[in-house]
């Protein structure tokens, strides 16, 4: 991720920056999720949530992902409704 030398002018600029650069996650979060990935067919949601909940930026990434999925689902539902 590029180092920010001066404050960005507004929220839109911050959003554009993190869309390009991606949000960082804590190394311990990445490591823990990597270990869970080794047994992904048997992993329950609770161990995943324990990893995510302690990392604010990973929590934000999950919320962004969930919001996009919800929007896609709602759009698909509207498309399938009779006119």
N, C-alpha and C positions, 0 to 999 in steps of 0.2 A: 504494500500500500504506500502510495507517495506521501511524503511528509508535508503537512500543511504549514506553511511559513507565516501566513497572515490569516486572520479571520475571514471566513467567507461572508459575502454581503447579506445573504438572507436564507431562509429555510429552503427555498427552491434550489439554491446553489449547493447546499449541504446534501439535499436529496440526490441531485445529479452526481455529486462527488461520490457518494456511497453506492449509487447504482453502478458506476464505472469501476470503482475500486473494490467493492464488496465490503461487508462488515467483518471485522476481525473477531475471532473467538479465542477464548482462553486455551492455552495448550492442554491443560488438564481436561477440558471439555472435549477437545479433539481426540485426545488419547483414550478417554473413557468411551466415547462413541465408537472409536476404532475397535476397541475390545468387544463392544456389544455387536458390532458388525460381523465379527468372526462367527457369531452364533445367531445371525439375524432371523433364521427361521423359527427360533424358539424364544425370542425376546418379547417380553410383555411391555406394555406402555409405561408402567411405573418406573423401571430402571432408566428408560430414556428420559422421562420427565425429571428424575433426580439429577441427571447430568445437565439438562437444559436450564432448570430453574435457578441454578447457582451461577449462571453466566448471563448477565443482562443483555449483551449483544446477541448471543445465541437465542435467547428468548425472543428478542425482536425479530431475528431471522425467521423463527418458527411462526410468529404471528403474521409476518409478511407473507410467508408461504401459504398459511391457512387462509388468509384474506383473499389471495389470488385464486386458490382452489374454490372458495365459496363463491366468488364472483363468476368463475367459469361454470360452476354447477348451476347457479341461478340463471345464467345466460342460456345454458343448454335446456333448462326447464322451460324457459319462456319460448324458446324456439320449437319445442315439442308440443306446446299448447295449441289446441285448435283455435282457429280464428273465428 
